[in-house]
Amino acid sequence: MPHPPLVTTSLGPVSGAWEGPSARFLGIPYARPPVGDLRFAAPAAPEPWTEPLDATAYGPTAQRRAFGDGEGPTIIPEPSIPGAATLNLNVFTPDPTAGSALPVLVWIHGGGFVAGSAASPWYDGRAFNRDGVVLVSLGYRLGIEGFLHVEGAPDNRGVLDWIAALEWVRDNIAAFGGDPAKVTIAGQSAGGGAVQTLLATPTAHGLFRAAISVSGAVMEPQSRADGTAVAERLTARTGTPATVAALRDLPDDEMLALQDALAAPAEGAAPLPELLLAPFADGTLIPEQVPDAIRGGTASPVPLMLGATHHEFNMAAEFGMPDLPVEAARALLAQVGLDAEAIEAYLRLHEGATPARIIGQGLTDQLFRATAVRIAEDRAALELPTWLYAFEWLSGARTMGGMAFHCLDLPFAFDLLDAPGAEASTGPDAPQKLADAVHGAWVAFIRDLDPGAAWPRYTLAERATRIWDAEPGIAHDFYGPEHAVWGSRRG
């Protein structure tokens, strides 16, 4: 067996472990533990060390409670690891020697900005390493600690964590065989929203050269007023002031109880998914709302690949809201921003579907698919390099209802169809051919800033969209019928 890989960072040496094609270095701190006076502060650089740091196990996670606790499992296995030093990252590299200059993928996990874990086995970097890409996955502050407007603290602390991790990559990844000038950022769900946010955050510009937003979602609207309104809602519902003094020393269970009270739907309101604890345009770190920055051309112009699955959030509606009248679908569509004419057009588009399916698809389109198309359209109008996809392959898992649901595409993108829990989502016959195609396009994009000749750029003339299915292909204006409806949405 080879000796354990040893790399010297700017802070001190780290000792990792070999696993197949990967040398993995887990739980490396990129900032001090966010506790005490640092709980609501900007990330602070760790103290240097001299003895090799044992980097053979995942570090603590900011997630203290995974999505679904008490209600069943989440789709992605997402371990919660106790400990204070949550601002850590993991490096998977095929060549832990300086000078290799391999392209780098920096992965930001999802979880609605309140959950998620960089320690998931679905984010293992071995397939990317096999194909000559260094993978970095990072943890960051979540929920109230990461994203609530708190008097006496900087806003968007979770965003500051992402930037601190990217600065660590800039300063250290060459020692692991990566090229700091060839960094692509990527993330799914809230992680995809993180990617969109970093595009609109000037401080982050220059820390990456390309971006991949997978089922990305951001808070909308996300003005400073909206951010402060969330803090006021917390105080009104709980009596706890949104101040550093009131929140700094609360134990985790009390902080989670505050988050639950904040997220609970108002009496009589539909339980819509809301991104209340999420990045918002504070006017300083994030100067303007993400859609405005992308549309106006102030966002980073780097190459962008983005898209969504067909049925992102459909399962919750279809399995949890049976026997609804069609008026419930109309009310939901109005609540998420469609006017009367657009509502009727959307109902015609889904003629014959149950109201529950219409509600589920409406939420999916509003949060994910319409957002991806809008970004592609806005960037195409500026002639920026953009590639749009639609993940259409339907799960064969018996309990998943034959859908292309939220997170289903990740084992294909990471080429980890054998990862723990993957078969429960994909079913037993997930096509390796599709994983080869999706993962191959990612590797080409990370390496060459282009996913390859089989996937043309998105332009207003052609609107080429990569269709990820058992037989991948290209469709032109694939989202056209939905865009005709959602393109006129209020706000």
ABEGO torsion letter per residue (X at the ends): XBBBBBBBBAAEBBBBBBBEABBBBBGBBABBBBBEAAAABBBBBBBBBABBBBAABBBBBABABBBGBGAEBBABBBBBBBEABABBBBBBBABBBBGAGBBBBBBBBBGGGABEBAABAAABAAAAAAAGBBBBBBBBBBEAAAABBBBGBBBGAAAAAAAAAAAAAAAAAAAAGBBAABBBBBBBEAAAAAAAAAAABAAABGABABBBBBGBBBBOBABAAAAAAAAAAAAAAAGBBBBAAAAAABBAAAAAAAAAAAABBBBGBBBBBBBABBBBBAGBABABBAAAAAAAGABBABBBBBEBBAAAAAAAAAAABBGBBAAAAAAAAAAAGBBAAAAAAAAAAABGBBAAAAAAAAAAAAAAAAAAAAAAAAAAAAGBBBBBBBBABBBABAAAGGBBBBGAAAAAAAGBAABBGAAAAAEAABBAAAAAAAAAAAAAAAAAGBAEAABBBBBAAAGBBBBBBABBBBBBGAAAAAAAAAAABBX
